[in-house]
Structure formats: C-alpha cells, structure tokens
Amino acid sequence: MREGSYQEILEEARLKVRQMPVEEAYRLFRNGKGTIFVDIREPGEVSLGYIKGSVFIRGDELEMQARHLLPDKNAPILLYCGKGVRSLIMVLTLKEMGYTDARNLAGGIEAWKAAGYEVVTDGLLTLEQLTHYSRQIIIREIGVEGQSKLLEAKVLVVGAGGLGSSAAMYLAASGVGTLGIVDFDRVDESNLNRQVLHRYSDVGRPKVESAKETVSRLNPEVKVITHKGRLTPENALDIIRDFDIVLDGSDNFPTKYLLNDASYFAGIPYVFGAAVRFEGQASVFYPKGGGPCLRCMMPTPPREELVPT
C-alpha cells in the first residue's frame, strides 16, 4: 500500500510514468505484436466496449494478478482505464514491482474512442457474464473473445458416469453455451462415489435427467440437450453432427470406436478418455485438422478379456 495522499501519488506518477499518446498506441495496436494492452476497468465499464486483444485485470487486483498474468517484467505493457488517471497510478505500481517497460495510455479509452479508433462493441458480454467468468477472462489465451466463443460452443458429452460427470460440470461452469448429454443408464447407489452429477435423491432416475438438473443448477445459462438411450450405428451420426466437439466418457470400446467413426465422418474433433483404477488415458483425434483417428492407432478394438472394465 502506497503512502501519501491521492494527489501526491498522482503527481508522483505523472513525473515517473511515461504517457503514451493515442496515435502511438494505435500504431502499436495495428502492428499486433509485442505490446500487451491491459484494461484495468471494472466489469461494468468493460461491458460498454474495450480495445480488442486486451488483458483484463481489475485495478484493485493488479498487484495480486500481475505476477502470473504478466510474467515477463521486461515486456512492453500499456495500461488503460476510462480517462487515463487510475491506470496512471497503476503503472507506477507495476514499476515498483520491477516492470521495466510499463506505460499509460494518455486519456484512456475515452481518448482512444475520440480519435476514432476501433473499440469492440459487437457481441459484448453482459455485466453478469463478465463477473461470472472473470477468472477466465483475465487469462490472456481466453479473454473476452475466447469467452464469447465458449458461450457459442456446442459440446456433446457421451456418458454421464465418472468421466462424463466431471467434464460436464466443468464445461457448464466455464460457460459452454450448449451441452449435449448421452446416456441410457439409470443412477445407482454405487455410482455416487465418483459420478458427481448425481445424488442419493436421484437413485433410480435416468442419468440424463439428473445430469440436466445438476448442470442447470450450476449454470442456468447453459442449454442442455439430452439423449436418453444407447448410441448406435443408426443414430450416432445424427446425434453428433449438431455439435462442435465430442467428448467421450463411455466405458466400453465398441462405443469409443463408434464415436471415433461418427466424428470422422462428421468432420469434428473427438476427445477420447478412459480411466481404470489409478490409470487413465486421454487424447484428441481430429483427422480433418490433419491428425490421425483412433483406428490409426488401434485398427481394431482390443479383445474383451483384455479390457478390465
């Protein structure tokens, strides 16, 4: 915590921090490399528009988050807020933390907009979404653009058991917009130690029903599509083709090969998963993207007596 009055700290920042004119900042923005734009505003302000590609770190969390979100202390960093005052003081904080090339956008995003430079306003997240997903949005590889893609994504989870339960809950919590769940089974007491979509009150119910209720409680924004029944060669392609990616939580190789084949013909990625006791395997197969498929690794399913589940 800095000592001194707000005015004294502000004057110190004006003396020690380089203010970058919007014209120079825009040239760096158009170059698209090197400089990291950091938006320190509150979610309510971000929801009105932001500079594309920005990293989002609220000003009151900058000291805590900078160490892992901005690991390179020699990288060029440009902070901005609404009018350039709060960010000016935050740059001073970064400098005291050892950041050697931290600068402030003079006039903030208001000066940027006044100069006629582009601001993202289409497809903005709501204030509630910015708050809900804030811990993902601050990750540079996700940001607002990545979160928007998650909200538009459609993921099919096959199997609402051990693997499928955890996957479905994390996908829902992260904001995947549409979640499909396929399972033919009913909840049994023996499932409850690991299949976290289900509870004692769900025993005897179809797994897809309790799964949908749990996902909806976790994140009401997620659209849940259920398919109660077995996946077969007759229906697999019709079920899969409406989704962007297939996540396999099944417990048998015939279903895994069926998912692989249907995903291949649908031209979408197939995420393979399997776990027995303390061992597990996971892989992504996407032949359309230039990679192999499951049959490339194992042309035929293993014999039943070699599979422990």
BELZI-V224133 format. One record per residue. N is the residue number from 1. RES is the residue in three letters. PSI is psi in whole degrees, 0 to 359 (none if undefined). Layout:
BEGIN
<<N | RES | PSI> <N | RES | PSI>>
END
This chain:
BEGIN
<<1 | MET | 126> <2 | ARG | 149> <3 | GLU | 154> <4 | GLY | 164> <5 | SER | 163> <6 | TYR | 318> <7 | GLN | 322> <8 | GLU | 317> <9 | ILE | 320> <10 | LEU | 318> <11 | GLU | 320> <12 | GLU | 318> <13 | ALA | 321> <14 | ARG | 330> <15 | LEU | 325> <16 | LYS | 344> <17 | VAL | 135> <18 | ARG | 127> <19 | GLN | 123> <20 | MET | 124> <21 | PRO | 151> <22 | VAL | 328> <23 | GLU | 316> <24 | GLU | 319> <25 | ALA | 322> <26 | TYR | 324> <27 | ARG | 320> <28 | LEU | 321> <29 | PHE | 315> <30 | ARG | 328> <31 | ASN | 325> <32 | GLY | 6> <33 | LYS | 149> <34 | GLY | 286> <35 | THR | 132> <36 | ILE | 116> <37 | PHE | 127> <38 | VAL | 118> <39 | ASP | 118> <40 | ILE | 13> <41 | ARG | 169> <42 | GLU | 157> <43 | PRO | 323> <44 | GLY | 327> <45 | GLU | 319> <46 | VAL | 325> <47 | SER | 348> <48 | LEU | 353> <49 | GLY | 151> <50 | TYR | 167> <51 | ILE | 126> <52 | LYS | 137> <53 | GLY | 5> <54 | SER | 152> <55 | VAL | 137> <56 | PHE | 114> <57 | ILE | 114> <58 | ARG | 142> <59 | GLY | 322> <60 | ASP | 355> <61 | GLU | 7> <62 | LEU | 312> <63 | GLU | 321> <64 | MET | 321> <65 | GLN | 336> <66 | ALA | 324> <67 | ARG | 324> <68 | HIS | 339> <69 | LEU | 336> <70 | LEU | 68> <71 | PRO | 332> <72 | ASP | 105> <73 | LYS | 355> <74 | ASN | 357> <75 | ALA | 145> <76 | PRO | 125> <77 | ILE | 134> <78 | LEU | 113> <79 | LEU | 147> <80 | TYR | 153> <81 | CYS | 210> <82 | GLY | 304> <83 | LYS | 4> <84 | GLY | 9> <85 | VAL | 308> <86 | ARG | 318> <87 | SER | 330> <88 | LEU | 315> <89 | ILE | 324> <90 | MET | 328> <91 | VAL | 321> <92 | LEU | 320> <93 | THR | 315> <94 | LEU | 320> <95 | LYS | 320> <96 | GLU | 340> <97 | MET | 357> <98 | GLY | 6> <99 | TYR | 121> <100 | THR | 340> <101 | ASP | 48> <102 | ALA | 132> <103 | ARG | 170> <104 | ASN | 140> <105 | LEU | 110> <106 | ALA | 125> <107 | GLY | 354> <108 | GLY | 197> <109 | ILE | 339> <110 | GLU | 319> <111 | ALA | 323> <112 | TRP | 312> <113 | LYS | 322> <114 | ALA | 331> <115 | ALA | 355> <116 | GLY | 15> <117 | TYR | 151> <118 | GLU | 140> <119 | VAL | 138> <120 | VAL | 118> <121 | THR | 344> <122 | ASP | 139> <123 | GLY | 30> <124 | LEU | 149> <125 | LEU | 152> <126 | THR | 166> <127 | LEU | 320> <128 | GLU | 318> <129 | GLN | 319> <130 | LEU | 324> <131 | THR | 313> <132 | HIS | 314> <133 | TYR | 20> <134 | SER | 325> <135 | ARG | 346> <136 | GLN | 321> <137 | ILE | 329> <138 | ILE | 345> <139 | ILE | 125> <140 | ARG | 323> <141 | GLU | 348> <142 | ILE | 290> <143 | GLY | 189> <144 | VAL | 321> <145 | GLU | 317> <146 | GLY | 320> <147 | GLN | 323> <148 | SER | 321> <149 | LYS | 322> <150 | LEU | 318> <151 | LEU | 337> <152 | GLU | 350> <153 | ALA | 153> <154 | LYS | 116> <155 | VAL | 132> <156 | LEU | 123> <157 | VAL | 120> <158 | VAL | 113> <159 | GLY | 117> <160 | ALA | 40> <161 | GLY | 223> <162 | GLY | 305> <163 | LEU | 314> <164 | GLY | 325> <165 | SER | 306> <166 | SER | 317> <167 | ALA | 314> <168 | ALA | 320> <169 | MET | 319> <170 | TYR | 323> <171 | LEU | 316> <172 | ALA | 315> <173 | ALA | 327> <174 | SER | 350> <175 | GLY | 20> <176 | VAL | 125> <177 | GLY | 319> <178 | THR | 128> <179 | LEU | 118> <180 | GLY | 141> <181 | ILE | 124> <182 | VAL | 127> <183 | ASP | 143> <184 | PHE | 350> <185 | ASP | 169> <186 | ARG | 158> <187 | VAL | 132> <188 | ASP | 153> <189 | GLU | 327> <190 | SER | 347> <191 | ASN | 337> <192 | LEU | 347> <193 | ASN | 344> <194 | ARG | 339> <195 | GLN | 84> <196 | VAL | 358> <197 | LEU | 342> <198 | HIS | 156> <199 | ARG | 173> <200 | TYR | 324> <201 | SER | 348> <202 | ASP | 354> <203 | VAL | 128> <204 | GLY | 345> <205 | ARG | 155> <206 | PRO | 137> <207 | LYS | 326> <208 | VAL | 330> <209 | GLU | 312> <210 | SER | 327> <211 | ALA | 316> <212 | LYS | 318> <213 | GLU | 316> <214 | THR | 316> <215 | VAL | 319> <216 | SER | 326> <217 | ARG | 322> <218 | LEU | 317> <219 | ASN | 95> <220 | PRO | 344> <221 | GLU | 340> <222 | VAL | 131> <223 | LYS | 124> <224 | VAL | 125> <225 | ILE | 122> <226 | THR | 147> <227 | HIS | 103> <228 | LYS | 106> <229 | GLY | 175> <230 | ARG | 148> <231 | LEU | 128> <232 | THR | 165> <233 | PRO | 335> <234 | GLU | 328> <235 | ASN | 350> <236 | ALA | 311> <237 | LEU | 321> <238 | ASP | 324> <239 | ILE | 318> <240 | ILE | 325> <241 | ARG | 341> <242 | ASP | 2> <243 | PHE | 161> <244 | ASP | 335> <245 | ILE | 148> <246 | VAL | 128> <247 | LEU | 122> <248 | ASP | 113> <249 | GLY | 24> <250 | SER | 167> <251 | ASP | 22> <252 | ASN | 150> <253 | PHE | 325> <254 | PRO | 319> <255 | THR | 321> <256 | LYS | 318> <257 | TYR | 325> <258 | LEU | 317> <259 | LEU | 318> <260 | ASN | 313> <261 | ASP | 317> <262 | ALA | 320> <263 | SER | 322> <264 | TYR | 312> <265 | PHE | 333> <266 | ALA | 344> <267 | GLY | 32> <268 | ILE | 156> <269 | PRO | 144> <270 | TYR | 117> <271 | VAL | 110> <272 | PHE | 136> <273 | GLY | 144> <274 | ALA | 143> <275 | ALA | 137> <276 | VAL | 124> <277 | ARG | 244> <278 | PHE | 14> <279 | GLU | 148> <280 | GLY | 161> <281 | GLN | 147> <282 | ALA | 146> <283 | SER | 161> <284 | VAL | 126> <285 | PHE | 125> <286 | TYR | 77> <287 | PRO | 326> <288 | LYS | 331> <289 | GLY | 6> <290 | GLY | 1> <291 | GLY | 180> <292 | PRO | 177> <293 | CYS | 176> <294 | LEU | 321> <295 | ARG | 338> <296 | CYS | 326> <297 | MET | 314> <298 | MET | 96> <299 | PRO | 327> <300 | THR | 152> <301 | PRO | 148> <302 | PRO | 157> <303 | ARG | 148> <304 | GLU | 323> <305 | GLU | 349> <306 | LEU | 354> <307 | VAL | 120> <308 | PRO | 8> <309 | THR | none>>
END
